[in-house]
Amino acid sequence: MRHILLALAALWLSAGAAAAQHYQLTDLTGAFTAAYDRTEGMPLPLRIKAFKTDVAERFPEFYGRQRYPGMSQADHDARIGRSIEGFAAIRERFSSKASQFAALLDPAYASFIREFPDMGDIGQIYLIHSLGEMDGGTRNFTGSNNVLIFGADVMGRAHPYADEEPFFHHELFHVYHARTFGGCAEVWCSLWSEGLAVYVAKTLNPDASEEQLLLTVPEDIPAAVDPNLREAVCAVRERFSTSRDIGALFSSDRLNPRLPPRFAYYVGYLVAREAGRTHSVQDLAQLDQAAARPIVEASLARLARCA
């Protein structure tokens, strides 16, 4: 028995080492906490200034106001200030997610490459306080490829569970999928890429809850969409080749009282599940835009009949 346990331990350690070799982690969560503690009790403008010098200057591509051309400097500073003032309420969960990050990501990477062995190098990963923007996702900055970023603040607030493997699989799949699928600004592209990421996370984690699949933020999306499925599917089909209302379909806006924000994540998952009846997840992941589009259209047509 001792030999078996040692062998299993060695296997686990080798999987973790293999994962660590395939990404470079920049962790700025400690810098945020240190700046917060160092300036505690100071006037808020001084705390904002400290954040800019101690944290933002280490990742200016993300924190710089140039990402928000329509935002004034005063509004940008107010956004930083709100995150500083709200930190005490999330600090424990923020620190917990940050301290466990690599220990959670490495086994998720190891299990991901069992299904997608050609994943290879992820590249740079940032773990940050995202000022409320994101729990995880990729961002494309000028002069760089997509960068994978995780926000410990939103993870701490929106992920009350300990098992982050479905979440990490979702985000790792985006990195993998983008290499073949690329990107476009049309609704159908986001529908496919986000829905397929949810489907892959569910396929790799059959027991994952809707909460772990990120389908209950900001409210229970399946519970709202299922009784209004035809309306949801037809709303997507109507906007299929446009970027119209993309904020309601995939972000925090609301299209109408019946369909919750981000409802197209769930519609996209149903589309991918339909496609999965005749294709493996590995085959679906390899489809470029020309090959994926008719599959998406056919799956939507099977989900609901629209006028």
C-alpha positions in Angstrom: 0.0 0.0 0.0 2.8 2.4 0.9 4.4 1.9 -2.6 1.0 2.6 -4.2 0.6 5.8 -2.3 4.1 6.9 -3.2 3.5 6.2 -6.8 0.2 8.2 -6.8 2.0 11.1 -5.0 4.7 11.0 -7.6 2.1 11.0 -10.4 0.3 14.0 -8.8 3.6 15.9 -8.4 4.7 15.2 -11.9 1.3 16.4 -13.2 1.7 19.6 -11.2 5.2 20.2 -12.4 4.1 19.6 -16.0 1.4 22.2 -15.6 3.8 24.7 -14.1 6.1 24.5 -17.0 3.4 25.6 -19.4 2.5 29.0 -18.0 4.2 31.9 -16.4 2.2 33.3 -13.4 2.3 37.0 -12.4 0.5 37.3 -9.1 -0.4 40.9 -8.2 -2.9 40.1 -5.5 -0.2 40.5 -2.8 0.7 43.9 -4.2 -2.9 45.0 -3.9 -3.2 43.8 -0.3 0.1 45.4 0.6 -0.9 48.8 -0.9 -4.3 48.6 0.9 -2.6 47.9 4.3 0.1 50.5 3.9 -2.4 53.2 3.1 -5.2 52.2 5.6 -6.5 55.3 7.3 -5.3 57.7 4.6 -7.6 59.9 2.5 -9.0 58.0 -0.4 -7.2 60.1 -3.1 -3.9 59.1 -1.6 -4.9 55.4 -1.5 -5.9 55.6 -5.2 -2.5 57.2 -6.0 -0.8 54.3 -4.1 -2.7 51.8 -6.1 -1.6 53.4 -9.3 2.1 53.3 -8.4 2.2 50.0 -6.4 -0.2 47.9 -8.5 -1.3 49.5 -11.8 2.1 50.3 -13.0 3.0 46.6 -12.9 0.2 45.8 -15.3 -0.6 49.0 -17.2 -2.1 47.2 -20.2 -5.0 46.1 -17.9 -5.3 48.9 -15.4 -4.6 51.9 -17.8 -7.5 54.2 -18.6 -6.7 53.8 -22.4 -8.8 50.6 -22.2 -11.8 52.8 -21.6 -11.7 55.6 -24.1 -15.1 56.9 -23.1 -14.3 57.0 -19.4 -13.0 60.2 -17.7 -10.1 60.2 -15.4 -12.4 61.1 -12.5 -14.6 58.1 -13.3 -11.6 55.9 -13.6 -10.3 57.0 -10.2 -13.8 56.5 -8.7 -13.8 52.9 -9.9 -10.4 52.3 -8.2 -11.7 54.0 -5.1 -14.8 51.8 -4.9 -12.7 48.7 -5.1 -10.4 49.9 -2.3 -13.4 50.8 -0.1 -15.1 47.5 -0.8 -12.0 45.4 -0.2 -12.5 44.7 3.6 -15.8 42.9 2.8 -14.2 40.4 0.4 -10.6 40.3 1.8 -10.9 36.8 3.3 -12.3 35.2 0.2 -10.0 37.2 -2.1 -6.9 36.0 -0.1 -8.2 32.4 0.0 -8.7 32.2 -3.8 -5.3 33.8 -4.3 -3.4 31.6 -1.9 -4.9 28.4 -3.5 -4.7 29.5 -7.1 -1.7 27.5 -8.4 -2.8 24.4 -6.4 -6.2 24.6 -8.1 -5.0 25.5 -11.6 -2.3 22.9 -11.9 -4.5 19.8 -11.6 -7.1 21.4 -13.8 -4.5 21.9 -16.5 -3.3 18.3 -16.0 -6.9 17.0 -16.5 -7.5 19.3 -19.4 -4.5 18.1 -21.4 -5.7 14.5 -21.0 -8.6 15.5 -23.3 -6.7 18.1 -25.3 -3.1 16.8 -25.4 -2.0 19.4 -27.9 -2.8 22.3 -25.6 0.9 23.1 -25.0 2.1 26.4 -23.6 -0.6 28.8 -22.2 1.8 31.7 -21.9 1.5 34.5 -19.4 -1.2 34.3 -16.7 -2.1 37.2 -14.4 -3.8 36.8 -11.1 -5.0 40.3 -10.0 -7.7 42.4 -8.3 -9.7 43.1 -11.4 -11.6 46.1 -9.9 -14.8 44.1 -10.3 -14.3 43.4 -14.0 -13.9 39.6 -14.2 -13.4 36.3 -12.5 -11.4 35.0 -15.5 -11.0 35.5 -19.2 -8.7 36.5 -22.0 -7.9 40.1 -23.0 -6.1 41.2 -26.2 -3.7 44.1 -25.7 -2.0 46.0 -28.5 1.2 44.2 -29.5 0.4 41.0 -27.7 -1.5 37.8 -28.0 -4.5 37.0 -25.8 -3.5 37.2 -22.2 -5.3 34.9 -19.6 -6.3 36.9 -16.6 -8.0 35.8 -13.3 -9.6 38.3 -10.9 -9.4 37.0 -7.4 -11.9 39.6 -6.3 -14.7 38.4 -8.5 -13.7 34.7 -7.9 -14.0 35.4 -4.2 -17.3 37.1 -4.5 -19.0 34.9 -7.1 -17.4 31.5 -6.5 -18.6 30.3 -3.1 -17.5 26.7 -3.9 -14.1 25.1 -3.4 -13.9 23.1 -6.6 -12.7 25.5 -9.4 -11.9 22.8 -11.9 -15.0 23.4 -14.2 -14.2 27.2 -14.2 -10.5 26.6 -15.0 -11.5 24.2 -17.8 -13.8 26.8 -19.2 -11.0 29.5 -19.3 -8.3 27.1 -20.5 -10.6 26.0 -23.4 -10.9 29.6 -24.5 -7.1 29.8 -24.9 -7.1 26.5 -26.8 -10.1 27.2 -29.0 -9.0 30.6 -30.1 -6.0 29.1 -31.9 -8.3 27.4 -34.4 -11.5 29.4 -34.3 -10.1 32.9 -34.0 -12.5 35.6 -33.1 -15.1 37.9 -34.6 -17.5 40.5 -33.3 -20.7 38.8 -34.4 -23.2 37.3 -32.0 -22.9 33.8 -33.4 -19.1 33.7 -32.8 -19.6 34.6 -29.1 -22.5 32.2 -28.9 -20.3 29.3 -30.1 -17.1 30.1 -28.2 -18.8 30.7 -24.9 -21.4 27.9 -25.3 -18.7 25.4 -26.3 -16.6 26.4 -23.3 -19.5 25.7 -21.0 -20.2 22.4 -22.8 -16.5 21.4 -22.5 -16.5 22.2 -18.8 -19.6 20.1 -18.3 -18.2 17.2 -20.4 -15.0 17.2 -18.4 -16.9 17.6 -15.1 -20.2 15.7 -15.4 -21.1 16.4 -11.8 -20.6 20.2 -12.1 -23.5 22.3 -10.9 -25.0 25.1 -12.9 -23.4 27.4 -10.4 -19.9 26.0 -11.1 -20.7 26.3 -14.8 -21.2 30.1 -14.3 -24.9 29.8 -15.3 -26.3 31.4 -12.1 -24.6 34.8 -12.4 -26.1 37.3 -12.0 -29.2 35.1 -11.6 -30.3 31.6 -12.4 -30.1 31.6 -16.2 -31.5 28.1 -17.0 -34.5 28.7 -14.7 -35.4 31.8 -16.6 -34.6 30.6 -20.1 -36.1 27.1 -20.1 -39.8 28.4 -20.0 -38.9 31.0 -22.6 -36.6 28.9 -24.7 -38.2 29.8 -28.1 -37.9 33.5 -27.3 -34.3 33.2 -26.3 -33.3 31.1 -29.3 -35.1 33.4 -31.7 -33.6 36.5 -30.1 -30.2 35.0 -30.8 -31.1 34.0 -34.4 -32.4 37.5 -35.1 -29.0 39.0 -34.1 -26.9 36.1 -35.4 -24.7 38.0 -37.9 -24.7 41.3 -36.0 -23.2 42.6 -32.8 -26.5 44.1 -31.8 -27.4 43.8 -28.1 -24.3 41.8 -27.4 -24.1 43.3 -23.9 -27.5 41.8 -23.0 -26.7 38.4 -24.5 -23.3 38.0 -22.9 -22.8 40.7 -20.2 -24.7 42.7 -17.6 -27.4 44.3 -19.7 -30.9 43.0 -19.9 -32.8 42.5 -23.2 -36.3 42.2 -21.6 -37.9 41.3 -18.3 -38.1 37.6 -19.2 -34.5 36.9 -20.4 -31.7 37.5 -17.8 -28.3 39.0 -18.5 -25.9 36.6 -20.1 -28.7 34.3 -21.3 -26.8 33.5 -24.5 -24.2 31.6 -22.5 -26.9 29.0 -21.8 -28.3 29.1 -25.3 -24.8 28.6 -26.6 -24.4 25.6 -24.3 -27.6 24.1 -25.6 -26.3 24.6 -29.2 -23.0 22.9 -28.3 -24.8 20.1 -26.6 -26.9 19.6 -29.8 -23.7 19.5 -31.9 -22.2 17.1 -29.4 -24.8 14.5 -30.3 -22.8 13.8 -33.5 -19.4 15.2 -32.8 -16.8 14.7 -30.0 -15.7 17.7 -28.0 -12.2 17.3 -29.6 -13.8 17.5 -33.1 -15.9 20.6 -32.2 -12.9 22.3 -30.8 -11.0 22.0 -34.1 -13.7 23.7 -36.2 -12.8 27.0 -37.8 -15.4 29.6 -38.4 -16.4 28.4 -41.8 -17.0 24.9 -40.5 -18.6 25.9 -37.3 -21.2 28.3 -38.6 -23.5 25.8 -40.3 -23.4 23.5 -37.3 -24.4 26.4 -35.1 -27.2 27.4 -37.4 -28.5 23.8 -37.6 -28.4 23.4 -33.8 -30.3 26.6 -33.3 -32.9 25.4 -35.8 -33.4 22.2 -33.8 -33.8 24.0 -30.6 -36.7 26.2 -31.7 -38.7 27.2 -34.7 -38.6 30.9 -35.4 -40.8 33.0 -37.7 
